[in-house]
């Protein structure tokens, strides 16, 4: 005869399996109820079911989570707790919601962007990416995710996020073309991006993103009656982008050549700083550039002929300009007007100012409000 105690123990051990099956069925039924259209269930009931599901969410299976994500992505009033759990889940679960969830609150998407690089890549592919979400993606600095964001015409970039991307674009060639083609690119960010991109994209920047300053220059000339006035003194910050640099004559050029031959590149650069008013850091960077185009910008701004561009480039860099570099300098020289070249030089000079650079770096690090 069987021991009744053993029999009762066996029945007790079998009960959890039955309960687990019932629990799974109940959870699925409740999930179906939560996802009914808003008009089919009172709002307080939906809220309570949403809260209850959030308590058991970790125990849901992957297939059910994926189905919930797909259906939640289509809802006009997604449930708060369920939506947040799904958006922060592993990419196979979160994908439909992150890609297609039109009515997902922005705060939930931004929180999901902090989960992983894969989450950020999915968010960057949304049909519309808000400025705040774009800034979050760029702040994480994932090369692939930021590329997808920059190449997405539906993304909107605030000025601070765009500048962060531009300042991080050195060596990331996949970013260069989409950055150059961004409608948000300003003359300031274009002047910064100029240093990182290739010859073709430098031409594009000059053509489409650099100001010709004709109208401001005319207003200045009519007001002051002479173009060069105001570069020194209180009006200097206002005038610097619109008024010409002091032009170099052949006599000045000969003096520069003599300084280079007698005392070397350092004396040459020191004298050029005195003649132009530009920072030594700016001129040093111009001549260190392997592409050669910045030397064309300097030469055009100083009102010199193309032949002087090659001469300056060779003396500033301390080495001969080869045929390929000379051709790049020539193409850029012909692309520029004196006004564009002047504005670009002044923008570089401001960007390389230690004080200005520190301010912009601090702004880039500051969290969004």
C-alpha positions in Angstrom: 0.0 0.0 0.0 1.4 3.3 -1.0 2.4 5.8 1.7 -0.2 8.7 1.6 2.5 11.1 2.7 4.6 10.3 -0.4 1.5 10.6 -2.6 0.7 14.1 -1.2 4.3 15.2 -1.7 4.2 14.1 -5.4 0.9 16.0 -5.9 2.4 19.1 -4.3 5.5 18.9 -6.6 3.3 18.6 -9.7 1.2 21.6 -8.9 3.8 24.3 -10.0 4.0 23.0 -13.5 0.3 23.3 -13.9 0.4 26.8 -12.3 3.2 27.9 -14.6 1.2 26.9 -17.7 -1.8 28.8 -16.4 0.3 31.8 -15.5 1.7 31.9 -19.1 -1.7 31.7 -20.5 -3.0 34.4 -18.2 0.0 36.7 -19.0 -0.7 36.3 -22.8 -4.4 37.0 -22.3 -3.7 40.1 -20.3 -1.1 41.3 -22.9 -3.8 40.9 -25.6 -6.2 43.0 -23.5 -3.6 45.8 -22.9 -3.0 46.1 -26.6 -6.7 46.5 -27.5 -7.5 49.9 -29.1 -8.0 52.6 -26.4 -11.7 52.8 -27.0 -12.3 49.2 -26.2 -11.2 49.4 -22.5 -11.4 52.2 -19.9 -8.2 54.0 -19.5 -7.8 53.2 -15.7 -8.1 49.4 -16.6 -5.5 49.7 -19.3 -3.1 51.5 -16.9 -3.6 48.9 -14.2 -2.9 46.1 -16.6 0.2 47.9 -17.9 1.5 48.2 -14.4 0.8 44.5 -13.7 2.6 43.4 -16.8 5.6 45.5 -15.9 6.0 43.4 -12.8 6.3 40.2 -14.7 8.0 41.6 -17.8 11.3 39.8 -17.2 9.5 36.4 -17.3 7.9 36.9 -20.7 9.3 34.9 -23.6 11.2 36.4 -26.5 8.5 35.5 -29.0 5.8 37.2 -26.9 8.0 40.3 -26.3 8.7 40.6 -30.1 4.9 40.4 -30.8 4.2 43.0 -28.1 6.9 45.3 -29.7 5.5 45.0 -33.2 1.9 45.8 -32.0 3.0 48.6 -29.6 4.9 50.2 -32.5 1.5 50.6 -34.3 -0.4 52.0 -31.3 -1.4 55.7 -31.1 -1.4 55.6 -27.3 1.3 53.1 -26.3 1.3 51.9 -22.7 4.0 53.7 -20.7 5.6 50.9 -18.7 5.3 48.3 -21.4 6.7 50.7 -24.0 9.7 51.6 -21.9 10.5 47.9 -21.1 10.3 47.0 -24.8 12.4 49.9 -25.9 15.2 49.0 -23.5 15.1 45.3 -24.2 17.6 43.4 -26.5 17.7 44.6 -30.1 15.7 41.8 -31.6 12.8 42.8 -29.2 13.2 46.6 -29.4 13.8 46.8 -33.2 10.1 47.3 -34.4 9.5 49.9 -31.7 12.7 51.8 -32.2 12.3 51.8 -36.0 8.6 52.3 -36.5 7.1 53.5 -33.2 5.7 56.9 -34.3 4.0 57.7 -31.0 6.7 56.5 -28.7 7.5 59.4 -26.3 10.8 61.1 -27.1 12.0 60.6 -23.5 11.7 56.8 -24.0 13.6 56.9 -27.2 16.4 59.0 -25.6 16.6 56.5 -22.7 16.8 53.6 -25.2 19.7 55.4 -27.0 21.7 55.0 -23.8 21.4 51.2 -23.8 23.7 50.1 -26.6 25.3 51.1 -29.9 22.8 48.8 -31.7 19.9 50.7 -30.1 21.4 53.9 -31.4 21.9 52.5 -34.9 18.2 51.5 -35.0 17.1 54.9 -33.7 19.3 56.6 -36.3 17.3 54.9 -39.1 13.9 56.2 -38.0 11.9 58.1 -40.6 12.1 61.1 -38.3 14.8 61.7 -35.7 14.2 64.7 -33.4 17.0 67.2 -32.5 17.2 65.9 -28.9 17.5 62.3 -30.0 20.1 63.2 -32.7 22.2 65.0 -30.1 22.0 61.9 -27.8 23.2 59.6 -30.6 26.0 61.9 -31.6 27.1 62.4 -28.0 27.8 58.6 -27.7 30.2 58.9 -30.6 29.6 55.5 -32.3 31.0 55.8 -35.8 28.4 53.6 -37.5 25.4 55.0 -35.6 26.4 58.6 -36.3 27.0 57.8 -39.9 23.5 56.4 -40.3 22.1 59.5 -38.5 24.1 61.9 -40.7 23.0 60.1 -43.9 19.4 60.0 -42.9 17.5 62.9 -44.5 14.8 62.6 -41.8 17.1 63.4 -39.0 17.3 66.9 -37.6 20.5 68.1 -36.0 20.7 71.0 -33.6 23.7 73.3 -34.0 25.6 72.0 -30.9 25.2 68.4 -32.1 26.3 69.2 -35.6 29.4 71.0 -34.3 30.2 67.9 -32.0 30.0 65.7 -35.1 32.2 68.1 -37.2 34.8 68.3 -34.4 34.9 64.5 -34.2 35.0 63.9 -38.0 38.8 63.8 -38.3 39.8 60.4 -39.6 36.2 59.2 -40.0 35.9 59.4 -43.7 32.4 57.8 -43.8 31.1 61.0 -42.0 32.6 63.5 -44.4 30.2 63.5 -47.4 27.0 63.3 -45.3 28.2 66.1 -43.2 29.1 68.3 -46.2 25.6 67.6 -47.6 23.7 68.4 -44.3 21.3 71.3 -44.7 22.1 72.5 -41.2 25.8 73.1 -42.0 26.7 76.7 -41.3 29.6 78.8 -42.5 31.2 78.2 -39.0 30.9 74.4 -39.0 31.8 74.3 -42.7 35.1 76.2 -41.9 35.9 73.6 -39.2 35.0 70.7 -41.5 37.3 72.0 -44.2 40.4 70.7 -42.4 39.2 67.0 -42.4 37.7 66.5 -45.9 39.3 65.6 -49.2 39.9 68.0 -52.2 36.5 67.4 -53.8 34.5 68.0 -50.7 36.6 71.1 -49.9 35.5 72.5 -53.3 31.8 71.7 -52.4 32.2 73.5 -49.0 33.5 76.6 -50.7 30.8 76.6 -53.4 27.8 76.0 -51.2 28.6 76.8 -47.6 31.0 79.8 -47.6 29.6 83.3 -47.6 30.6 85.8 -50.3 29.9 88.7 -47.8 29.0 91.1 -50.6 26.0 92.8 -48.9 27.6 93.1 -45.5 30.8 94.5 -47.0 28.8 97.0 -49.0 26.9 98.1 -45.9 30.3 98.6 -44.1 31.8 100.5 -46.9 28.8 102.8 -47.2 28.8 103.5 -43.5 32.5 104.0 -42.9 33.4 105.2 -46.4 36.6 103.2 -46.4 36.8 99.4 -46.4 39.7 98.8 -44.1 38.5 101.0 -41.2 37.4 99.1 -38.1 39.7 96.2 -38.2 41.3 97.6 -35.0 39.4 98.9 -32.0 35.9 98.4 -30.8 34.5 97.5 -34.2 37.0 94.7 -34.9 34.9 91.7 -33.8 32.0 93.0 -36.0 34.2 93.8 -39.0 36.7 91.0 -39.1 34.7 88.6 -41.3 33.7 91.3 -43.9 36.7 93.5 -44.4 39.9 92.6 -46.4 43.2 91.7 -44.8 46.1 94.1 -45.4 47.2 93.3 -48.9 50.7 92.1 -49.5 52.7 93.9 -52.2 55.6 92.5 -54.2 57.9 94.4 -51.8 56.3 92.6 -48.8 56.8 89.3 -50.6 60.4 90.0 -51.2 60.9 90.8 -47.5 59.3 87.5 -46.6 61.5 85.6 -48.9 64.6 87.4 -47.5 63.5 86.5 -43.9 63.1 82.9 -44.9 66.5 82.7 -46.6 68.4 84.5 -43.8 66.6 83.2 -40.7 64.5 80.2 -41.7 60.8 79.3 -41.6 60.3 80.7 -38.0 61.3 84.2 -39.1 59.2 83.9 -42.2 56.1 83.0 -40.2 56.8 85.7 -37.6 56.9 88.3 -40.3 53.8 87.0 -41.9 51.9 87.2 -38.6 52.9 90.8 -38.3 51.8 91.6 -41.9 48.4 89.8 -41.8 47.4 90.0 -38.1 46.6 86.3 -38.1 47.6 84.0 -35.3 50.8 82.0 -35.6 48.8 78.8 -34.9 46.6 79.6 -37.9 49.4 80.1 -40.3 51.3 77.1 -39.0 48.3 74.9 -39.6 47.7 76.3 -43.1 51.2 75.4 -44.2 51.2 72.0 -42.4 48.1 70.9 -44.4 49.0 68.2 -46.9 46.3 69.1 -49.3 47.6 72.6 -50.0 44.2 74.2 -50.4 44.6 76.4 -47.2 47.6 78.0 -48.8 45.4 79.0 -51.7 42.9 80.5 -49.3 45.6 82.6 -47.7 47.0 83.7 -51.0 43.7 84.7 -52.4 42.8 86.6 -49.2 46.0 88.6 -49.4 45.3 89.6 -53.0 48.3 87.8 -54.4 48.6 85.9 -57.7 48.5 82.1 -58.0 52.3 81.9 -58.3 52.7 83.3 -54.9 50.5 80.5 -53.4 53.0 77.8 -54.4 55.9 80.0 -53.2 54.3 80.6 -49.8 53.3 76.9 -49.4 56.9 75.8 -50.1 58.4 78.3 -47.7 55.9 77.7 -45.0 56.1 73.9 -45.1 59.8 73.9 -45.7 59.5 71.5 -48.7 58.8 71.5 -52.4 55.3 71.3 -53.7 54.8 68.4 -56.1 52.7 68.6 -59.2 49.6 67.0 -57.7 49.5 69.4 -54.7 50.2 72.4 -57.0 47.1 71.4 -59.1 45.0 71.2 -55.9 46.2 74.6 -54.9 45.3 76.0 -58.3 41.8 74.6 -58.4 41.0 76.0 -55.0 42.6 79.4 -55.8 40.3 79.7 -58.9 37.3 78.6 -56.9 37.6 81.4 -54.3 36.8 85.0 -54.3 38.8 87.3 -52.1 35.7 87.9 -49.8 35.2 84.1 -49.3 38.9 83.6 -48.7 39.0 86.4 -46.1 35.9 85.1 -44.2 37.3 81.6 -44.2 40.7 82.7 -42.9 39.1 84.7 -40.1 36.9 81.8 -39.1 39.9 79.6 -38.9 41.7 82.2 -36.8 38.8 82.3 -34.4 38.5 78.5 -34.2 42.2 78.2 -33.3 42.0 80.8 -30.6 42.6 79.0 -27.3 39.9 80.9 -25.5 37.2 80.3 -28.2 38.2 76.7 -28.6 37.8 76.1 -24.9 34.4 77.7 -24.8 33.2 75.6 -27.6 34.6 72.4 -26.1 32.9 73.3 -22.8 29.6 73.8 -24.6 29.9 70.5 -26.4 30.5 68.7 -23.0 27.5 70.4 -21.3 24.5 68.2 -21.0 21.4 69.2 -22.9 18.7 71.1 -21.0 
